[in-house]
């Protein structure tokens, strides 16, 4: 009796069966041959094809033989069909691929020895497999002039093979078509429009996409060979995405940063800030040894002296004024473990005055906040939303990789993006409805959206307050109409909303809008702010959301009621704290200021050269191990990429040793794993419990005054980025200026480029005037994060007059 035959499982209805080089495989209907072979581990050469880009089929390197086809077909543009037989290594396919390679090399220069792409070049690799060791071409090669397209990307366009990856990336994903193909035939060139610079916040990705050495990294140019570099997996600290990166080092120095593929976080992309900020790690301003301020002079000392000086300063202040006079402020870019040990140290000394929310002004809803500010959905889910309301949010510049996902939602899924912002931000898509107004108008506009939405869905507001009395304007009704539709919806509070003078009210309004619309409420915190909340680096919460003692002061309270001693972790107060004048005044008036910093203070960048008492050199993220928690709540641990520079030490070790020297219990850690073990809990973000919605508090303006809008530009967010020389030269980092629209400038008889004196209650500054159509009437946009604007308050009346 014969053995029963094994029954074949029926194929899924959306799959087809094909055969590649004699191997049967299953492919999804609509897939291209190259997608099916990649999934099956069968390699087909390619240059123009990229899994994340639309198909162009213009390099022809992926030509394959398909049974019954009269000629080879491009695998990237030929869809699979039931019963199809494909041959990738047949004589016919190989001849076609070799012929394409010969044509590609006709004009390509033989400059591999000096090309930065050498050693990691797809053209170099495929020329070895499909090229010849001689050329039949005897004519002159064409030469293409190189273009200066900005401080980040170097061009060697004679090497270009016209794959158009750079063009398609800008057009489809980045949303800024900066590259294009000009000319015909042999005279075709990839170049920028009118030879302008490339200014997209995602522009560096074309370096990774370029399969030859036509577009390379200008900061990395001629500094090292790829095979000399050591790769270290790490996490970028500059925004709440937590992009996965490879930090490449040579002899203890960071030479380059590249994306590390993680589809759930950053896919295969990087923002320019994540890619090029490493230059700040190698800045001449790095603090290499401990320093103390004695007798009006700064002097370098050893660690024992610096630690003793710090301990004595803290103990002396506490003994004289009490533990309540100690305050601690941390940079949002610190690690989870650093946040935890800082708050543990301060609380063990008897103070709950610890915070990291340096750019927040309103803390009135602290008790009702979730365990940590969260996006509310996984990053990939942004691409599936059908309506997104952005409130005080500019994800294109603040979180570029999330801005990219929102663009994909609009472009490929027809999502409707709605916006209520203080500035008419330039998105890479057209919002379906928007409102632009100053802080006060913006707050009222969100209230109008709530009123209109409740009317649209016939939902009760459950409260009789100022919102009931509003008359919703057309913009509010348009936004409400989109939110009233069924589907996946998200209400998203951005960086400006979190720093709004009435941020608690905005959060309450947004929560009510989300509840009525059936939407998810999300927040975009700064950098590792989610980790800071989890670590207890806020005055009203302990680690993992536990309640803290009553009476702890947040950032603003510590500045309005200055402390006698401050412990600063990784911050430059006048540049990182939104209320810069109060920050500087509080530090100037303190008896003792200890700074744990990776950088020396300078007269230009920071007044800390005058008010700090001790500088303890800490290792930045590339030189220490730690954990970052992104806006999803995803914990991402990483290890050091290189040894600390000079005498710098990881901040968690310094805090541990300070705890030992201060005689505090619970600081006997021997490894970072022991610190992590105390925080090794996975907790849900929880939901915001909105309280009452405060009445709008309008800024009282006198005749001719304007209301300040303060925002932190993309390349001024933290000390590392501020010292990245190439990023500072980009179009996204213009000199700080007072920006008004043309009508406001005309009313004051001012012209673009005039030098103006800016007066506020806290101080004054002299800045150039820039006419900016994005700024609403009655407002002036003045950036924070610059020494030139550190004398100005975060909000309030501003008067402008032409400088004499």
Order of alpha helices (4+ residues) and beta strands (2+ residues): beta-beta-alpha-beta-beta-beta-alpha-alpha-beta-alpha-beta-beta-alpha-beta-beta-beta-beta-alpha-beta-beta-alpha-beta-alpha-beta-beta-alpha-alpha-beta-beta-alpha-alpha-beta-alpha-alpha-beta-alpha-alpha-beta-alpha-alpha-beta-alpha-beta-beta-beta-alpha-alpha-beta-alpha-alpha-beta-alpha-beta-beta-beta-beta
